[in-house]
Amino acid sequence: MLSEKKTKKIFLKTNALLSGHFILSSGLRSANYLQCAKLLMHPIYSEKVCKSLAKKIKKEFNKIDLVVSPAMGGIVVGYEVARQLGKSSIFTERVNGEFQLRRGFEIKPNMKVLIVEDVITTGKSSIECAKVVEQLNAKVIGFACIVDRSNNKSLIKQKIVSQIKFNFPTYEVNNLPKELKKIPAIKPGSRNLV
């Protein structure tokens, strides 16, 4: 398994760890942003990171029938983790602001489903994805991600298996530190894109 130190080196090498003033998909602000898409554009590195995450998942969960990810950020991660686990991978996507299954994807009742994402901060996307699974009478056995940046404040009540944890401070827009107020904010995430 990759250590957190080696994982961080990969994030830096692939320019997946950024500094500036960012609007996170949760609406919170941060001076740091993890753009996993930059990691995922390098198959050699993303395979190493996802393989390590899959090993951690195997230690935590005995039986997984299916990996489900929220679009967009979770699709490639979910696929690669599922490949490493020898499982199938599907994803939910937003239709009129709500996650749904499309493209002929199915989740059968009583399936044991693992929700896999790139980054979890508040856990909102993962929870929305889990609701789709539960509405189909399947069981969400847990959550996994490459990066857990929730600082134990996620809305997810179950354990989150992650490859690395980053605890960057986040801020409400009306409570920004002086240094962030001086930098124009950008929104690099995928949620609410038009």
WORA-V79572 format. One record per helix or strand. SS is the DSSP state (H for helix, E for strand). FROM is the first residue (numbers start at 1). TO is the last residue. If there is no record, write none. Layout:
ss:SS from:FROM to:TO
ss:SS from:FROM to:TO
This chain:
ss:H from:4 to:13
ss:E from:17 to:23
ss:E from:29 to:34
ss:H from:36 to:40
ss:H from:43 to:60
ss:E from:66 to:70
ss:H from:74 to:85
ss:E from:88 to:95
ss:E from:98 to:101
ss:E from:112 to:120
ss:H from:124 to:135
ss:E from:139 to:148
ss:E from:160 to:165
ss:E from:170 to:171
ss:H from:173 to:175
ss:H from:178 to:181
ss:E from:186 to:186
